[in-house]
């Protein structure tokens, strides 16, 4: 992936992460996106979940920057956990997840624009495609 896209994503992620309400707001939007999503998270420890999400956003950056090798290196464990065999997170959930994430970034990142949107979408879709390939 182009370095400019990765840098735009990384800078936006830093701005979003600097806002202490970023992950809370994401989960508000995500859980409200579908009754099925809300059901999937009924017994979730959100302190732990937010920690995992924060790590996975950084892993997506690292994985995407290193191509196929990076995807295997940084996302194989996440792919295993989200697979049909474990948490059974299918394509429908990723659609809700990405839409919710992009909406939250738009709300939180003070420098949000079309370039930022595209960078988030491209980085996240690279990782999501990998996760779905291992489903």
N, C-alpha and C positions, 0 to 999 in steps of 0.2 A: 504494500500500500504506500502511496506517496507520503513523503515526510511531512509535507505541508498539512495534509489531512490529519496525520497523527499529532502534529504540534497543535493544531486548532482544537482537536479533541482534548489533548492533555491540558491545555490552558483553560478550557472551559470546565473540565473536571476539577481543576484546582479552584476555580472560582466557585463552583457549586459546592465543593467539599468545605470551603471556608464558611459557608452558611450552615450553622448548627441545625437548622430545620430541614435541610435538603432531604435526607433519607426518610425522616418522618413524613414529610410532604409527599414524597414518592409513594410510600406505602398507603397513605390516605387515598391518593389518586388511583393506585393500582387496585386496592381492595374494593373501591367503589366502581371499578370498571366492569365487573361481572359477578353475579352470585356464585358462579363456579370458582372464581378466583378467591372470593371471600371464604368459601367452603374449604378450599385447599389449605388455607392458612389458619383454620380454626384453633389448633393447639400449638401454634408457633410461638417460640420464645423470640420476641422481636428484638431484644437486645442482641442476642446471638445472630439473628437474621440480618440485622443492619450491619453488623460487623462483617458477615459473610458477603453481603452485597458490596460493601466498600472495597473489600479485597478483590471481588470478582470484576469490578469496574477497572481496577488497575491491572488485573490479569488480562482482561480483554485488550487493553492497550499494549501490554508486553507481547501477548500472543499474536496480535494482528501485525505488529511491527516485525515479527520474526517469521511470517509466512506459515507454511504447513508445519514446519518443525516447531515453531512457537505455539501453534494451536495445540499440538499434541503435548508439548511440554507444560503449558500453563493451564490448559482447560480439560485435560483428560479426566481428572478427578471429578470436576464439576459435571462433565458429560456422563460419567458413570452414575453419579448421584441423581441426575435428572432423567436418566434413562427409564425405559419401560419397566426394567427389572427392579428399580428402587422407587423413586418418587413419582414416576409416570407423568412427567411434564412434557406434554405434546405441543404441537405447533400452535394450537389455539391460544395456549397460555403465553407463548412468546409474543404473539400479536398484541395481546393486552399489555404485556410487560413493556414492550418497546413503545407502544403508543403512550402509555403512562409515563415512561421515562422521558420521552421527548417533550411531553406536555409539562413535566416538572422542570426540566432544564430550561424550557422557554420562560417559565415563571420565575426561576431562581437566578439564572445567569444574567447579570446586568448588561453583558455584551452580546447577548443572543442575537443572531441574525441567520440568514439562509445558509451561510458558510458553516456556522456552528451546527446548525440543524443537520446539514449534510454530513459533517464529520462524525457526529454522534451516530447517525443512521448507518453510515458505512462501517465504522468500527464495530458497532453492536451487531450488525447483520453478518459480518464476518464471523464473529463468535457464535451467534445464534445458528448460522448455517452449519458450523462445525458440531454444535451440540445436537442439532437435529439429525445430522448424519450418523451419530452414535446412538440415537434413540432406540 
